[in-house]
Amino acid sequence: MLNHDQDNWLNGLNEEDRAFIRRFLLASGSLKELATVYGISYPTVRIRLDRLIEKIRIHDDAASRSAFERTARLLFADGKLDAETLKTILGAHRKELDPKSHE
């Protein structure tokens, strides 16, 4: 059985993400149909779906992460941070939390 936080993963998504999930379900999971509905390419829909999957994973893993780390990972999942920047800021954050373990 899932805990209460995992049951509410949908609440952690913005309206645009929820609309995408709704359309995905109505299209019976057809990315090709979603591409047509949105007027974008199949690879673009795939990227969007992958980012949404990552957001859900981040939410499910929330208990083992700080609020800062969750926020940074969500920004990465949204494409607002690149991988190198994410790695740098998370490393700096961890060092700030426990400077002795990173000397």
N, CA, C and O atoms as CSV, one atom per row, in Angstrom:
chain,resi,resn,atom,element,x,y,z
A,1,MET,N,N,0.839,-1.183,0.000
A,1,MET,CA,C,0.000,0.000,0.000
A,1,MET,C,C,0.883,1.246,0.000
A,1,MET,O,O,1.902,1.286,0.690
A,2,LEU,N,N,0.504,2.239,-0.755
A,2,LEU,CA,C,1.280,3.470,-0.847
A,2,LEU,C,C,1.004,4.367,0.345
A,2,LEU,O,O,-0.081,4.339,0.925
A,3,ASN,N,N,2.010,5.170,0.705
A,3,ASN,CA,C,1.757,6.118,1.781
A,3,ASN,C,C,0.995,7.320,1.235
A,3,ASN,O,O,0.834,7.464,0.023
A,4,HIS,N,N,0.531,8.175,2.131
A,4,HIS,CA,C,-0.314,9.309,1.749
A,4,HIS,C,C,0.379,10.240,0.753
A,4,HIS,O,O,-0.258,10.711,-0.189
A,5,ASP,N,N,1.672,10.512,0.945
A,5,ASP,CA,C,2.396,11.401,0.037
A,5,ASP,C,C,2.454,10.837,-1.371
A,5,ASP,O,O,2.276,11.574,-2.341
A,6,GLN,N,N,2.700,9.538,-1.497
A,6,GLN,CA,C,2.767,8.932,-2.817
A,6,GLN,C,C,1.404,8.929,-3.484
A,6,GLN,O,O,1.317,9.034,-4.707
A,7,ASP,N,N,0.332,8.808,-2.698
A,7,ASP,CA,C,-1.010,8.853,-3.261
A,7,ASP,C,C,-1.302,10.210,-3.887
A,7,ASP,O,O,-2.111,10.300,-4.810
A,8,ASN,N,N,-0.659,11.261,-3.402
A,8,ASN,CA,C,-0.935,12.623,-3.867
A,8,ASN,C,C,0.102,13.147,-4.852
A,8,ASN,O,O,0.287,14.360,-4.957
A,9,TRP,N,N,0.769,12.276,-5.564
A,9,TRP,CA,C,1.791,12.707,-6.524
A,9,TRP,C,C,1.199,13.637,-7.574
A,9,TRP,O,O,1.887,14.529,-8.071
A,10,LEU,N,N,-0.056,13.439,-7.911
A,10,LEU,CA,C,-0.699,14.263,-8.932
A,10,LEU,C,C,-0.802,15.719,-8.482
A,10,LEU,O,O,-0.732,16.631,-9.305
A,11,ASN,N,N,-0.966,15.935,-7.183
A,11,ASN,CA,C,-1.053,17.300,-6.656
A,11,ASN,C,C,0.258,18.064,-6.817
A,11,ASN,O,O,0.260,19.295,-6.806
A,12,GLY,N,N,1.364,17.354,-6.967
A,12,GLY,CA,C,2.659,18.000,-7.133
A,12,GLY,C,C,2.933,18.464,-8.552
A,12,GLY,O,O,3.957,19.094,-8.816
A,13,LEU,N,N,2.021,18.155,-9.469
A,13,LEU,CA,C,2.198,18.538,-10.869
A,13,LEU,C,C,1.411,19.799,-11.175
A,13,LEU,O,O,0.366,20.051,-10.575
A,14,ASN,N,N,1.920,20.591,-12.114
A,14,ASN,CA,C,1.196,21.799,-12.495
A,14,ASN,C,C,0.046,21.456,-13.449
A,14,ASN,O,O,-0.073,20.320,-13.909
A,15,GLU,N,N,-0.779,22.431,-13.733
A,15,GLU,CA,C,-1.969,22.212,-14.559
A,15,GLU,C,C,-1.606,21.707,-15.954
A,15,GLU,O,O,-2.298,20.853,-16.507
A,16,GLU,N,N,-0.536,22.229,-16.514
A,16,GLU,CA,C,-0.097,21.800,-17.847
A,16,GLU,C,C,0.285,20.314,-17.853
A,16,GLU,O,O,-0.039,19.585,-18.790
A,17,ASP,N,N,0.973,19.882,-16.802
A,17,ASP,CA,C,1.348,18.468,-16.691
A,17,ASP,C,C,0.114,17.579,-16.547
A,17,ASP,O,O,0.031,16.517,-17.163
A,18,ARG,N,N,-0.843,18.020,-15.729
A,18,ARG,CA,C,-2.072,17.230,-15.551
A,18,ARG,C,C,-2.864,17.152,-16.852
A,18,ARG,O,O,-3.448,16.113,-17.161
A,19,ALA,N,N,-2.888,18.242,-17.615
A,19,ALA,CA,C,-3.583,18.234,-18.910
A,19,ALA,C,C,-2.901,17.262,-19.868
A,19,ALA,O,O,-3.573,16.562,-20.625
A,20,PHE,N,N,-1.570,17.217,-19.840
A,20,PHE,CA,C,-0.831,16.283,-20.687
A,20,PHE,C,C,-1.179,14.841,-20.326
A,20,PHE,O,O,-1.406,14.014,-21.209
A,21,ILE,N,N,-1.221,14.542,-19.029
A,21,ILE,CA,C,-1.577,13.189,-18.588
A,21,ILE,C,C,-2.984,12.835,-19.050
A,21,ILE,O,O,-3.229,11.723,-19.518
A,22,ARG,N,N,-3.898,13.775,-18.917
A,22,ARG,CA,C,-5.286,13.538,-19.344
A,22,ARG,C,C,-5.337,13.211,-20.832
A,22,ARG,O,O,-5.981,12.246,-21.242
A,23,ARG,N,N,-4.658,14.019,-21.632
A,23,ARG,CA,C,-4.643,13.773,-23.084
A,23,ARG,C,C,-3.951,12.454,-23.419
A,23,ARG,O,O,-4.369,11.738,-24.329
A,24,PHE,N,N,-2.898,12.144,-22.681
A,24,PHE,CA,C,-2.185,10.881,-22.866
A,24,PHE,C,C,-3.129,9.704,-22.636
A,24,PHE,O,O,-3.153,8.756,-23.420
A,25,LEU,N,N,-3.895,9.771,-21.567
A,25,LEU,CA,C,-4.847,8.700,-21.268
A,25,LEU,C,C,-5.951,8.627,-22.317
A,25,LEU,O,O,-6.316,7.538,-22.759
A,26,LEU,N,N,-6.481,9.778,-22.716
A,26,LEU,CA,C,-7.541,9.795,-23.725
A,26,LEU,C,C,-7.048,9.289,-25.079
A,26,LEU,O,O,-7.834,8.791,-25.885
A,27,ALA,N,N,-5.749,9.418,-25.323
A,27,ALA,CA,C,-5.150,8.916,-26.565
A,27,ALA,C,C,-4.701,7.466,-26.400
A,27,ALA,O,O,-3.988,6.935,-27.251
A,28,SER,N,N,-5.112,6.828,-25.315
A,28,SER,CA,C,-4.738,5.437,-25.010
A,28,SER,C,C,-3.227,5.236,-25.014
A,28,SER,O,O,-2.732,4.170,-25.380
A,29,GLY,N,N,-2.506,6.265,-24.605
A,29,GLY,CA,C,-1.055,6.167,-24.517
A,29,GLY,C,C,-0.329,6.303,-25.843
A,29,GLY,O,O,0.870,6.038,-25.917
A,30,SER,N,N,-1.027,6.709,-26.883
A,30,SER,CA,C,-0.405,6.844,-28.202
A,30,SER,C,C,0.356,8.167,-28.299
A,30,SER,O,O,-0.243,9.241,-28.351
A,31,LEU,N,N,1.682,8.067,-28.321
A,31,LEU,CA,C,2.499,9.276,-28.455
A,31,LEU,C,C,2.325,9.895,-29.836
A,31,LEU,O,O,2.402,11.114,-29.990
A,32,LYS,N,N,2.094,9.063,-30.829
A,32,LYS,CA,C,1.857,9.559,-32.186
A,32,LYS,C,C,0.600,10.430,-32.214
A,32,LYS,O,O,0.590,11.497,-32.828
A,33,GLU,N,N,-0.456,9.969,-31.546
A,33,GLU,CA,C,-1.687,10.758,-31.497
A,33,GLU,C,C,-1.481,12.052,-30.715
A,33,GLU,O,O,-1.997,13.102,-31.098
A,34,LEU,N,N,-0.728,11.978,-29.621
A,34,LEU,CA,C,-0.431,13.187,-28.849
A,34,LEU,C,C,0.346,14.201,-29.681
A,34,LEU,O,O,0.092,15.402,-29.604
A,35,ALA,N,N,1.286,13.715,-30.469
A,35,ALA,CA,C,2.056,14.611,-31.334
A,35,ALA,C,C,1.124,15.350,-32.281
A,35,ALA,O,O,1.300,16.543,-32.530
A,36,THR,N,N,0.138,14.646,-32.805
A,36,THR,CA,C,-0.836,15.270,-33.705
A,36,THR,C,C,-1.683,16.292,-32.953
A,36,THR,O,O,-1.901,17.401,-33.442
A,37,VAL,N,N,-2.160,15.922,-31.767
A,37,VAL,CA,C,-2.998,16.821,-30.964
A,37,VAL,C,C,-2.249,18.105,-30.626
A,37,VAL,O,O,-2.809,19.196,-30.732
A,38,TYR,N,N,-0.996,17.984,-30.222
A,38,TYR,CA,C,-0.198,19.148,-29.834
A,38,TYR,C,C,0.462,19.851,-31.025
A,38,TYR,O,O,0.973,20.962,-30.884
A,39,GLY,N,N,0.451,19.214,-32.179
A,39,GLY,CA,C,1.086,19.813,-33.354
A,39,GLY,C,C,2.596,19.863,-33.247
A,39,GLY,O,O,3.228,20.804,-33.726
A,40,ILE,N,N,3.185,18.838,-32.610
A,40,ILE,CA,C,4.635,18.770,-32.442
A,40,ILE,C,C,5.119,17.396,-32.886
A,40,ILE,O,O,4.313,16.514,-33.184
A,41,SER,N,N,6.427,17.218,-32.931
A,41,SER,CA,C,6.984,15.946,-33.392
A,41,SER,C,C,6.893,14.869,-32.310
A,41,SER,O,O,6.773,15.161,-31.120
A,42,TYR,N,N,6.952,13.628,-32.758
A,42,TYR,CA,C,6.946,12.484,-31.837
A,42,TYR,C,C,8.100,12.579,-30.831
A,42,TYR,O,O,7.873,12.388,-29.636
A,43,PRO,N,N,9.348,12.872,-31.285
A,43,PRO,CA,C,10.448,12.975,-30.310
A,43,PRO,C,C,10.213,14.056,-29.246
A,43,PRO,O,O,10.628,13.898,-28.098
A,44,THR,N,N,9.553,15.144,-29.626
A,44,THR,CA,C,9.255,16.201,-28.661
A,44,THR,C,C,8.258,15.707,-27.616
A,44,THR,O,O,8.395,16.012,-26.431
A,45,VAL,N,N,7.257,14.946,-28.052
A,45,VAL,CA,C,6.293,14.360,-27.112
A,45,VAL,C,C,7.008,13.381,-26.186
A,45,VAL,O,O,6.733,13.345,-24.987
A,46,ARG,N,N,7.918,12.593,-26.735
A,46,ARG,CA,C,8.665,11.615,-25.937
A,46,ARG,C,C,9.483,12.318,-24.856
A,46,ARG,O,O,9.529,11.863,-23.713
A,47,ILE,N,N,10.126,13.427,-25.217
A,47,ILE,CA,C,10.905,14.203,-24.245
A,47,ILE,C,C,9.989,14.727,-23.145
A,47,ILE,O,O,10.322,14.662,-21.962
A,48,ARG,N,N,8.836,15.245,-23.546
A,48,ARG,CA,C,7.865,15.766,-22.570
A,48,ARG,C,C,7.425,14.664,-21.605
A,48,ARG,O,O,7.356,14.884,-20.396
A,49,LEU,N,N,7.131,13.489,-22.138
A,49,LEU,CA,C,6.718,12.362,-21.304
A,49,LEU,C,C,7.850,11.934,-20.368
A,49,LEU,O,O,7.610,11.658,-19.193
A,50,ASP,N,N,9.070,11.879,-20.877
A,50,ASP,CA,C,10.220,11.507,-20.044
A,50,ASP,C,C,10.407,12.490,-18.887
A,50,ASP,O,O,10.715,12.083,-17.766
A,51,ARG,N,N,10.220,13.781,-19.160
A,51,ARG,CA,C,10.344,14.791,-18.103
A,51,ARG,C,C,9.244,14.625,-17.059
A,51,ARG,O,O,9.484,14.788,-15.863
A,52,LEU,N,N,8.055,14.306,-17.512
A,52,LEU,CA,C,6.943,14.089,-16.596
A,52,LEU,C,C,7.180,12.851,-15.728
A,52,LEU,O,O,6.904,12.863,-14.528
A,53,ILE,N,N,7.684,11.804,-16.333
A,53,ILE,CA,C,8.030,10.589,-15.577
A,53,ILE,C,C,9.068,10.921,-14.507
A,53,ILE,O,O,8.967,10.447,-13.375
A,54,GLU,N,N,10.058,11.727,-14.860
A,54,GLU,CA,C,11.096,12.107,-13.896
A,54,GLU,C,C,10.502,12.912,-12.738
A,54,GLU,O,O,10.897,12.718,-11.589
A,55,LYS,N,N,9.561,13.809,-13.027
A,55,LYS,CA,C,8.906,14.579,-11.964
A,55,LYS,C,C,8.187,13.650,-10.988
A,55,LYS,O,O,8.246,13.850,-9.775
A,56,ILE,N,N,7.517,12.646,-11.515
A,56,ILE,CA,C,6.792,11.703,-10.660
A,56,ILE,C,C,7.778,10.899,-9.819
A,56,ILE,O,O,7.527,10.651,-8.639
A,57,ARG,N,N,8.887,10.495,-10.411
A,57,ARG,CA,C,9.918,9.767,-9.648
A,57,ARG,C,C,10.485,10.632,-8.527
A,57,ARG,O,O,10.708,10.152,-7.416
A,58,ILE,N,N,10.715,11.896,-8.821
A,58,ILE,CA,C,11.233,12.821,-7.809
A,58,ILE,C,C,10.237,12.923,-6.661
A,58,ILE,O,O,10.627,12.897,-5.494
A,59,HIS,N,N,8.974,13.038,-6.984
A,59,HIS,CA,C,7.945,13.107,-5.945
A,59,HIS,C,C,7.937,11.831,-5.105
A,59,HIS,O,O,7.861,11.896,-3.878
A,60,ASP,N,N,8.014,10.680,-5.756
A,60,ASP,CA,C,7.999,9.402,-5.037
A,60,ASP,C,C,9.215,9.235,-4.135
A,60,ASP,O,O,9.149,8.539,-3.122
A,61,ASP,N,N,10.322,9.871,-4.499
A,61,ASP,CA,C,11.566,9.766,-3.741
A,61,ASP,C,C,11.731,10.936,-2.765
A,61,ASP,O,O,12.805,11.117,-2.191
A,62,ALA,N,N,10.681,11.720,-2.577
A,62,ALA,CA,C,10.757,12.954,-1.795
A,62,ALA,C,C,11.215,12.741,-0.359
A,62,ALA,O,O,11.894,13.604,0.199
A,63,ALA,N,N,10.869,11.636,0.241
A,63,ALA,CA,C,11.202,11.413,1.652
A,63,ALA,C,C,12.703,11.380,1.900
A,63,ALA,O,O,13.156,11.722,2.992
A,64,SER,N,N,13.475,10.973,0.905
A,64,SER,CA,C,14.918,10.858,1.102
A,64,SER,C,C,15.688,12.074,0.590
A,64,SER,O,O,16.917,12.048,0.534
A,65,ARG,N,N,14.988,13.118,0.223
A,65,ARG,CA,C,15.641,14.313,-0.333
A,65,ARG,C,C,15.225,15.564,0.436
A,65,ARG,O,O,14.131,15.629,0.997
A,66,SER,N,N,16.113,16.552,0.452
A,66,SER,CA,C,15.765,17.839,1.054
A,66,SER,C,C,14.867,18.605,0.084
A,66,SER,O,O,14.802,18.287,-1.103
A,67,ALA,N,N,14.183,19.610,0.604
A,67,ALA,CA,C,13.319,20.441,-0.240
A,67,ALA,C,C,14.150,21.111,-1.340
A,67,ALA,O,O,13.692,21.233,-2.476
A,68,PHE,N,N,15.363,21.541,-1.005
A,68,PHE,CA,C,16.237,22.168,-1.996
A,68,PHE,C,C,16.560,21.194,-3.123
A,68,PHE,O,O,16.477,21.543,-4.300
A,69,GLU,N,N,16.930,19.965,-2.751
A,69,GLU,CA,C,17.297,18.975,-3.757
A,69,GLU,C,C,16.105,18.610,-4.637
A,69,GLU,O,O,16.253,18.470,-5.851
A,70,ARG,N,N,14.926,18.454,-4.035
A,70,ARG,CA,C,13.723,18.164,-4.830
A,70,ARG,C,C,13.460,19.279,-5.829
A,70,ARG,O,O,13.166,19.020,-6.996
A,71,THR,N,N,13.568,20.531,-5.364
A,71,THR,CA,C,13.324,21.676,-6.242
A,71,THR,C,C,14.326,21.699,-7.386
A,71,THR,O,O,13.947,21.911,-8.538
A,72,ALA,N,N,15.591,21.485,-7.080
A,72,ALA,CA,C,16.626,21.478,-8.121
A,72,ALA,C,C,16.370,20.364,-9.130
A,72,ALA,O,O,16.495,20.573,-10.337
A,73,ARG,N,N,16.015,19.191,-8.641
A,73,ARG,CA,C,15.747,18.066,-9.545
A,73,ARG,C,C,14.501,18.311,-10.401
A,73,ARG,O,O,14.459,17.904,-11.562
A,74,LEU,N,N,13.498,18.967,-9.842
A,74,LEU,CA,C,12.306,19.309,-10.632
A,74,LEU,C,C,12.649,20.332,-11.716
A,74,LEU,O,O,12.140,20.249,-12.833
A,75,LEU,N,N,13.507,21.292,-11.385
A,75,LEU,CA,C,13.950,22.259,-12.398
A,75,LEU,C,C,14.704,21.552,-13.518
A,75,LEU,O,O,14.551,21.898,-14.690
A,76,PHE,N,N,15.515,20.568,-13.161
A,76,PHE,CA,C,16.221,19.776,-14.166
A,76,PHE,C,C,15.220,19.002,-15.026
A,76,PHE,O,O,15.342,18.969,-16.251
A,77,ALA,N,N,14.235,18.382,-14.382
A,77,ALA,CA,C,13.223,17.613,-15.119
A,77,ALA,C,C,12.429,18.499,-16.070
A,77,ALA,O,O,11.983,18.042,-17.123
A,78,ASP,N,N,12.254,19.771,-15.699
A,78,ASP,CA,C,11.546,20.727,-16.562
A,78,ASP,C,C,12.439,21.297,-17.661
A,78,ASP,O,O,11.970,22.049,-18.516
A,79,GLY,N,N,13.722,20.943,-17.640
A,79,GLY,CA,C,14.640,21.461,-18.642
A,79,GLY,C,C,15.154,22.856,-18.331
A,79,GLY,O,O,15.727,23.513,-19.200
A,80,LYS,N,N,14.955,23.315,-17.105
A,80,LYS,CA,C,15.387,24.658,-16.719
A,80,LYS,C,C,16.809,24.682,-16.168
A,80,LYS,O,O,17.411,25.747,-16.032
A,81,LEU,N,N,17.343,23.497,-15.850
A,81,LEU,CA,C,18.738,23.346,-15.427
A,81,LEU,C,C,19.363,22.244,-16.261
A,81,LEU,O,O,18.720,21.232,-16.539
A,82,ASP,N,N,20.621,22.434,-16.665
A,82,ASP,CA,C,21.302,21.346,-17.368
A,82,ASP,C,C,21.947,20.421,-16.336
A,82,ASP,O,O,22.043,20.767,-15.158
A,83,ALA,N,N,22.381,19.260,-16.780
A,83,ALA,CA,C,22.912,18.237,-15.879
A,83,ALA,C,C,24.136,18.724,-15.107
A,83,ALA,O,O,24.266,18.449,-13.914
A,84,GLU,N,N,25.018,19.434,-15.769
A,84,GLU,CA,C,26.238,19.911,-15.113
A,84,GLU,C,C,25.911,20.927,-14.016
A,84,GLU,O,O,26.503,20.889,-12.938
A,85,THR,N,N,24.973,21.828,-14.289
A,85,THR,CA,C,24.568,22.816,-13.288
A,85,THR,C,C,23.918,22.128,-12.095
A,85,THR,O,O,24.197,22.473,-10.947
A,86,LEU,N,N,23.050,21.151,-12.368
A,86,LEU,CA,C,22.412,20.400,-11.281
A,86,LEU,C,C,23.469,19.742,-10.399
A,86,LEU,O,O,23.411,19.833,-9.173
A,87,LYS,N,N,24.423,19.085,-11.027
A,87,LYS,CA,C,25.480,18.399,-10.282
A,87,LYS,C,C,26.271,19.392,-9.426
A,87,LYS,O,O,26.591,19.103,-8.273
A,88,THR,N,N,26.580,20.546,-9.984
A,88,THR,CA,C,27.353,21.562,-9.271
A,88,THR,C,C,26.599,22.102,-8.063
A,88,THR,O,O,27.156,22.180,-6.968
A,89,ILE,N,N,25.334,22.476,-8.255
A,89,ILE,CA,C,24.606,23.071,-7.128
A,89,ILE,C,C,24.268,22.031,-6.055
A,89,ILE,O,O,24.254,22.353,-4.866
A,90,LEU,N,N,23.996,20.794,-6.462
A,90,LEU,CA,C,23.736,19.763,-5.454
A,90,LEU,C,C,25.000,19.439,-4.669
A,90,LEU,O,O,24.945,19.208,-3.461
A,91,GLY,N,N,26.140,19.420,-5.357
A,91,GLY,CA,C,27.410,19.197,-4.669
A,91,GLY,C,C,27.704,20.302,-3.670
A,91,GLY,O,O,28.132,20.033,-2.547
A,92,ALA,N,N,27.477,21.549,-4.077
A,92,ALA,CA,C,27.704,22.680,-3.178
A,92,ALA,C,C,26.742,22.630,-1.993
A,92,ALA,O,O,27.125,22.922,-0.860
A,93,HIS,N,N,25.511,22.266,-2.261
A,93,HIS,CA,C,24.506,22.171,-1.194
A,93,HIS,C,C,24.891,21.096,-0.182
A,93,HIS,O,O,24.820,21.321,1.026
A,94,ARG,N,N,25.293,19.945,-0.670
A,94,ARG,CA,C,25.694,18.852,0.233
A,94,ARG,C,C,26.929,19.232,1.044
A,94,ARG,O,O,27.037,18.898,2.224
A,95,LYS,N,N,27.854,19.931,0.400
A,95,LYS,CA,C,29.068,20.372,1.095
A,95,LYS,C,C,28.710,21.367,2.199
A,95,LYS,O,O,29.286,21.333,3.286
A,96,GLU,N,N,27.767,22.241,1.914
A,96,GLU,CA,C,27.332,23.211,2.913
A,96,GLU,C,C,26.655,22.518,4.101
A,96,GLU,O,O,26.820,22.935,5.247
A,97,LEU,N,N,25.899,21.465,3.819
A,97,LEU,CA,C,25.220,20.731,4.887
A,97,LEU,C,C,26.184,19.924,5.742
A,97,LEU,O,O,25.981,19.779,6.947
A,98,ASP,N,N,27.238,19.397,5.117
A,98,ASP,CA,C,28.194,18.540,5.829
A,98,ASP,C,C,29.605,18.815,5.316
A,98,ASP,O,O,30.171,18.000,4.586
A,99,PRO,N,N,30.177,19.965,5.697
A,99,PRO,CA,C,31.486,20.349,5.152
A,99,PRO,C,C,32.614,19.376,5.487
A,99,PRO,O,O,33.571,19.273,4.719
A,100,LYS,N,N,32.533,18.664,6.600
A,100,LYS,CA,C,33.605,17.745,7.002
A,100,LYS,C,C,33.703,16.534,6.086
A,100,LYS,O,O,34.794,16.001,5.885
A,101,SER,N,N,32.585,16.092,5.529
A,101,SER,CA,C,32.615,14.887,4.687
A,101,SER,C,C,33.136,15.175,3.285
A,101,SER,O,O,33.345,14.246,2.506
A,102,HIS,N,N,33.350,16.444,2.951
A,102,HIS,CA,C,33.804,16.795,1.602
A,102,HIS,C,C,35.179,17.449,1.597
A,102,HIS,O,O,35.574,18.063,0.606
A,103,GLU,N,N,35.896,17.319,2.684
A,103,GLU,CA,C,37.229,17.943,2.743
A,103,GLU,C,C,38.257,17.102,2.038
A,103,GLU,O,O,39.430,17.473,1.988
